[in-house]
Amino acid sequence: MKVIKFGGSSLASAAQLEKVLHIVKEDVSRKFVVVSAPGKRSSEDIKVTDLLIAYYHAYTNNENTEEICKKIVARYEAILDELAINKDVLVEIQHAIQQLVTLPKDNNPHLFDAFLASGEDNNAKLVAAFFQQNGLNARYKNPKDLGIIVSDEPGNARILASSLSKINQFKTTDDILVIPGFFGYTETGEICTFSRGGSDITGSIVAAGVGAEIYENFTDVNGIFVAHPGIVREPKTIKELTYREMRELAYAGFAVLHDEALMPAYRANIPVVIKNTNNPDHPGTLITTSRTVEHEPVVGIASDQGFASIYISKYLMNRELGFGRRLLQILEELGLSYEHMPSGIDDISIILREKQLSIEIEEQLMERLEKELEPDELRITHGLSMLMIVGEGMRQRIGVMADSAQALADNRINLEMINQGSSEVSIMFGIQENQEKKAIEALYQTFFSI
Ligand code: ASP
């Protein structure tokens, strides 16, 4: 059987829901349907989840909540009306949304999550009713009843290992189960959401739990592009990727699938396919343990901005016992996590996400590094972009680094850092943010233009 997940844009309107129905009907093995909250109908529209955030703020700031509550109900109503779904569901949805403002405000760390989760929860009820009305044996299934038990970390929950065997009990379901994505319940029964965009995680967990043949993730693009379509015109889509390649690309800004969504499927060895609700006949991008499709050495180019690099140089650093430990301890004590740490004989660079560095933290950091490590040279560079070329094939191919460096040099792009990483699945280049677009175009030309 298959687990199929639909993102918010696939569920934003009646017209989209008709496509969803068609896709589910087409294949009887699609037994588990995971849904997001209704997303944007156009680029100016607001996602239901974002409306729920506004609703939460109005409530906790003791403002009038009536208008925003109505607006949220109206989003569901518009879909229900157009699909001519029985009004009972609307009454149920309206009641659930109105009830949110009766939850206790004080000492309630799960309040925000309860608001957010209702977006998917109500949508799952709506989708189940729509499926039933169209002849499918479908029913809404609450994550608690399904066994999605998570850690007590509001807004950032993690699945508990014990969940999978609970979910497994449902693998032989005759009915189609419509499951709200994005949240689970703690062991004490509180709602906790995953981080934003986390319905993808639910889909992956359910797929792992029931041992699905495949996890189909339906979104609004034909698959994963080899480079960002905002930068390269009409980039190709990737036919097949390994989990490792996907992980590297996702890290460096490929936002198609949530960062944490791959792990449950990967551990259970379940292939994932990214497909387009608006073009379901397109094969999409398949993510598996090992690739059968032959690629050129590089499968994709990704990039992400907002990095800073701290350069530390000290003569005979290589012989100074405990230098690395002291350096990392300073970072840890200041609550800073680092992303990369390329090193030489007498120097080391720490690459970290800039958003962690307030002016005070940066001052403290630089002061402590200066005092406790006594470097010969210490400097910080802001505004860096990490550019990454990814591909399992690079291991067997000589000259990928040379070709990349040449392409960047020809375009007068200054390399602040190069890091091949231990996995040999990717090569990373640190460049100035304002050169990012040019750099990606140059690399695309080199690896994909033929
Ligand atoms: N609705 C949630 C969000 O907007 C989760 C999701 O769509 O995956 O973040």
Residues whose N, C-alpha, C, O or C-beta is under 5 A from the ligand:
A	BS01	LIG	G8 S36 A37 T49 F182 R196 G197 G198 S199 D200
